[in-house]
Amino acid sequence: MNAAKETAVYTHGHHESVLRSHRWRTAENSAAYLIGELRPGMSVLDVGCGPGTITADLAELVAPGGRVTAVDAAEDVLAQARTHAEERGLGSVVSFGTADVHALDFPDDSFDVVHAHQVLQHVGDPVQALREMRRVCRPGGIVAARDADYAAMTWYPAAPGLDDWLSLYRRVARANGGEPDAGRRLRGWAREAGFGDVTSSATAWCFATPEETGWWSALWAERTTASAYAANAIGGGHASGSDLAAVAQAWRAWGAEPDAWFSVLNGEILYRA
């Protein structure tokens, strides 16, 4: 096990403020670049499935006859993913387990599609992770990854407190062994991993209504003071409790602005193995 792999820490953790944003994600708003490649009967590996909302959508897209294996490094969040799949009548279609993307416990050529959403920004060795994703993908299958790019996030109106948030988050994430500006690096990582012809694209989440910006700002305000990210920021010496409280207040103030608007750019890659 290399040092980067050992020191990589999931910056956000699984506080409720984090899971609120994860449960909002669907195949349509977070994996549209992949949907057109899916067919009934396919087998899918969903790496870093979290609470399983995208997983369940993928399962419906490969039904009937398809199977989805969903894995995450954290056992606690898998319980939520299992419950979600069962509530949608997909308990017999999706199986769950823990896994490390750097060393997947599956034979070569096991899946038609291997998918990871917002995973590679948090791992110690994204190139090795992509090699593993390719290894377990069958010839002719698809490897797909999508990650946000924090430096490319933009908002209106200007808010110095959000500038402080962005700078702090990027410091904390990198100290944890991750790369917060992963979206722009996906193609390069794939090429380094030995992938051939990679299709690169980008899409954005946009929070533009008062309801959307209120939701987005509230969850980030809470995440800033109550999640594992807050503990990492303080424990790593990157910020004090009062610093985080000021950032949280900046999020709330920005979210109350009638013209508030926020966009998250996400890089994407598709590779046919």
N, C-alpha and C positions, 0 to 999 in steps of 0.2 A: 504494500500500500504506500503510495507516494505521499509526501508531506502535504501537498495541496489538497489531496483528497481527505486527509485526516483533519485539516484545519477548516475546511469549508463548513459554514454554519448557515442554516436557513434563517435569514435575517428577520423575517416577519413573524415566524411562529404561527400558532393557530388560535390566537385570541379571537373572540367573537367579531371584533371590528375587522379583522382580516378575512374571516370566513364569510362575512356579509358580502364583500366584494367578490370572493371566489364563487359563491353560490349564484351570483348574478350572471356568471359566464355561461354561454351556450355555444353549441357548434356554430350557430348562425353568426353570433357577434364576436366569436373568438377563433373559429377554425373554418371560416368560409372558403379560404384558399384550398382547403383539403376536401371539402364536401363533394366536389365534382369527381373526385377519384374513387369514391366509395361505392361499392356494389353489394347487393344481397349475397350472403354466403362468405364474405371475407372474414378473416381473422385479424383482429387488431390488438396491439399492445399499446395501452395508454400509460405513459410514464409520468409520474408525479401527478396523479389524478386528483388529489385534494378531496373535496367533498363530493365529487363525482357528477356534477351537472353536465359537463361536457362529455364525460364517459357515457352517461345514459343516452345522450343525443347520438353519439357515435354508434351505440348498440342498436338504436332504432333504425339508423341508416344502413346497417349491414344485415338487418333482418329482412326476410326470414333466412334461417340457416347460418347466419354469422355468429361469431363469438368475439367478446371483448375481454381481455385480461387487463385489469387495472392495478397498477402498483404505485406505492408511495413509500417514502422513507419513514414516515411517521405512522405508527399503528393506530394512534388515537383518532386520526381523521378518517381512517378507513371505515370505522364504525358508521360514521355519518354517510359515507359513500354507499355502503351496503344498504342502509336504510332507504336512501334516496332511490336506489335501483329497485328495491322491493316495492316501494310505494308506486313506482311507475310500471310495475308488472314485468320487470326485467331481471328478477333474481336468478332465473335459470339461464340467462344469456350472458351475464357478466360475472366473472370471478375476480377476487381481490387478494392481494398479498403485499408484503413488504419487499422492497428491493432497493439496491444501490445501482444507479444507472451506470456507474463506472465498471460494474462487474455483474451484469444481468445473469440471473440463474436460469437461463433457458438455452436449449441447444441452438446451434447455427440454423438459420433458415426456418425459423418457427412461425413467423407471422407475415401476412400480406401487407400490413400497414403498421408502422411504428411511429407513434405520435408523442410529442412532448410540448406542453404549453406552459410558458413562463417557468421553465425548469433550468435551462442552461445558464441563466444569469446567476444562479445560486450554487452551482457545483464547483468543486475545486479544479476540475480538469474537463472543460467542455469538449475538447477535442477527443479525449478518450471516451467520453460519454457518447459522442456521435459515432465513434468506431463501434462501440457496443450496440448501439441502435441499428447500425448497418449490419453487424454480424448476425443479429437475430431476425433480420428481414430477408424474406425469400427473394431469389432472383426474379426480377420483374416487379417486385413490390415497391412500396413507397415509404421513404423516411421523411417525416415532416416535423418541423419545429418552428415555434413562434415565440418571440420574446420582446418585451418592452425595451425602449431605449430612453433612459431617464434624462439624459442630457438634451434630448429632442422634445421633451414635454414642454408644452407652452400654455399660457393662460392669459386671461384678461379679466379685469384690469390689473395693472402692475401692483405687486404686493411684495415689499422687501422681505416680509416674514416668510413668504413662500420661496424666495431666493435662498434664504437661510435654510429652510427645510430641504431644498434640493441639494445644496452643498453638503449638508450634514448627512443626508441619506446616502449619498454616493460615498462619503468617507466611511460610514459604518459598514456598508455593504462590501466595500473593498477590504476593509480590515477583517471581515468575516470570511474572506477568501473568494468572494464572488465578483462579478463584473456587471454593474448596473446598466451600463450602456451596451448591453448584449445585442440588441436588435441589429445594429449596424455591423456587428462582427460575425453574424451567423454564416454568411457566405464564406468568409475567410477561414473560420473554424472548420467548415465542411471541406474546403479545399485542403487544409492541413491534415484533415482526417483521411484524405485519400479519395474523397468523392470526386466523381467526374463532372458531368454536366448538371449543374445545380440551377434550378429555377428560383430566382429571388424576387420577392415582392414586399410590399408594405401596406398595411392598413391601419386605421386609427380608431380608437374609442374616442367619442366626443360627448362631453357632458355640457349641455347647452340650455336646458330649461331650468327654471328655479327649483323644480323638484330634483332634477339630476344633480345640479351643482350643490344643492343642500345636502343630498345624500352623500356625494363624494367628499365634500368638505368635512362633514360630520364624522365619517368613518376614519378619515386621515387624522382629524383632531384627536379622536379617541385612540387610534393606533399609536400616535406620537407619544402619548403619556401612559398607556396601559398595556401595550403588547410586548412581545419579546424584543421588538425593535427598540423600544424605550430602554429596556434592561441592557441591551447591547450598547446603546449609545452612551448610557451612564457608566456601565461597567468597563467599557473600553476607553473611558476618559475623553470622549468626543463632545460631551455636553453635560450640563448639570440639569437637575430637575427643574430649576427655574427657566433655563434655556428652552427645555421641551415645552413647558407651560406657555411660554411666549409664542413658540411656533404653533402650538395648538390653537391659541387665541387668534393668531393670524389666519389660520385656516377657517375658523368660524366667521371672522369678520369678512374675509373674502367671499365665503359662501353666501353671505347675506347681501352681497352686492347685486342689484337688479340686472346688471349687464354681465354677470360672471359667466365665464366660458373656459373650458379646460379640455385639452386634447392630449391623448397618449399615443405616440407613434409606436407601432409594433413592426419589427422586421420578421420576415417569414422565409423559410426555405422548403422546397420540395425536391426530393432526389429519387430517381427511379433506380433501384439497386440492380 
